[in-house]
Amino acid sequence: MSNQTNSKTVNRPYIVCHMMTSLNGKITGPFMQLPETRIVDEEYERTNETYHPHAWLCGRVTMEENFTRGHKPELDENVPIYSRTDYVAKPNAEMYIVSVDPSGKLGWTQNYVDYMSRPRAHIIEVLTNKVTDAYITYLRKYEISYIFAGEDSLNCTLAAEKLKSLFDIEVLMLSGGGFINWSFLQEDIVDELSIVMIPVTDGETDTVTLFEKADYLPSKAPVAFSLKSVEATEGDGVWLRYIVKN
Ligand SMILES: NC(=O)c1ccc[n+]([C@@H]2O[C@H](COP(=O)([O-])OP(=O)(O)OC[C@H]3O[C@@H](n4cnc5c(N)ncnc54)[C@H](OP(=O)(O)O)[C@@H]3O)[C@@H](O)[C@H]2O)c1
């Protein structure tokens, strides 16, 4: 199941949106603390591995919550002016973690992430041209790779193409949150949707669902899927796999 190259993935990775949700389609909230969630979380990792991914990608909010923990970058304003050129600090890493951070807010203090049993992942920041020279200098200091994808607003297709051409990423797991998931989906570059559903719910009304459209994105028609497989998991979860219909 590793590399599902087709005519759409000649210039970009095969992209699987792989997410864990509650029964009511939420991806975060109080249900995350339940023991039922912990069991299915292990299934999320198991099913993730079946794709043999080279990278996973998350939005800025997810990165901040799970990895940089709100740490702010220490920026020196007295820095050289950088051309907006991509920077590959570590080619051929065993695993990459791709961080969509359009204006350069994340305060990384090292150039890798260790997460559960996954191989150590080298960080690639996805920036837009509006990022400051001070932030580029900061990334250089920590030897963090970065690519530019968009002038002011994010161009997900360009980012995906660069991930393949510069880092040889063939299989990319698009792993939330809801805002980055919809950004990729609305550019028609998601190939597969993989949901590991936990048998829990809560009644929260202000938490994020699987797909969320940011106000700054144009409206787009709803997206339909065809079912690929359904599998019961440990802990009464369900692994649902869908292919995006064209
Ligand atoms: N259950 C799961 O499997 C799972 C997986 C991952 C995350 N999560 C949870 O999801 C929650 C966060 O989700 P979220 O949807 O709020 O945030 P998110 O998608 O992680 O990050 C959103 C941010 O990414 C940037 N971004 C995303 N799309 C963009 C676009 N088209 N153009 C420009 N920038 C874009 C923006 O950063 P700026 O604001 O800097 O511009 C935006 O605020 C967290 O609680 C996390 O734990 C759950």
The ligand as a Gaussian input file, in Angstrom:
#p B3LYP/6-31G(d) Opt

LIG

0 1
 N       -7.696000      13.851000      16.278000
 C       -6.692000      13.975000      15.452000
 O       -6.342000      13.042000      14.710000
 C       -5.960000      15.295000      15.404000
 C       -4.882000      15.449000      14.525000
 C       -4.268000      16.708000      14.462000
 C       -4.713000      17.769000      15.240000
 N       -5.743000      17.576000      16.087000
 C       -6.227000      18.708000      16.908000
 O       -6.734000      19.734000      16.062000
 C       -6.670000      20.972000      16.762000
 C       -6.152000      22.079000      15.866000
 O       -6.862000      22.109000      14.665000
 P       -7.124000      23.465000      13.872000
 O       -7.914000      23.081000      12.683000
 O       -7.646000      24.485000      14.811000
 O       -5.675000      23.988000      13.455000
 P       -4.545000      23.489000      12.422000
 O       -5.146000      23.038000      11.136000
 O       -3.621000      22.588000      13.145000
 O       -3.768000      24.857000      12.187000
 C       -4.448000      25.944000      11.606000
 C       -3.422000      27.000000      11.254000
 O       -2.597000      26.543000      10.177000
 C       -2.413000      27.600000       9.270000
 N       -3.234000      27.312000       8.079000
 C       -4.050000      26.260000       7.861000
 N       -4.622000      26.352000       6.641000
 C       -4.155000      27.486000       6.090000
 C       -4.357000      28.130000       4.842000
 N       -5.158000      27.624000       3.898000
 N       -3.733000      29.285000       4.604000
 C       -2.927000      29.820000       5.526000
 N       -2.690000      29.249000       6.739000
 C       -3.289000      28.096000       6.999000
 C       -2.914000      28.866000       9.969000
 O       -1.846000      29.324000      10.774000
 P       -1.731000      30.846000      11.285000
 O       -2.842000      31.024000      12.272000
 O       -0.396000      30.935000      11.885000
 O       -1.900000      31.711000      10.067000
 C       -4.045000      28.297000      10.781000
 O       -4.438000      29.089000      11.867000
 C       -5.757000      20.747000      17.945000
 O       -6.537000      20.709000      19.121000
 C       -5.132000      19.384000      17.686000
 O       -4.791000      18.681000      18.844000
 C       -6.379000      16.368000      16.182000

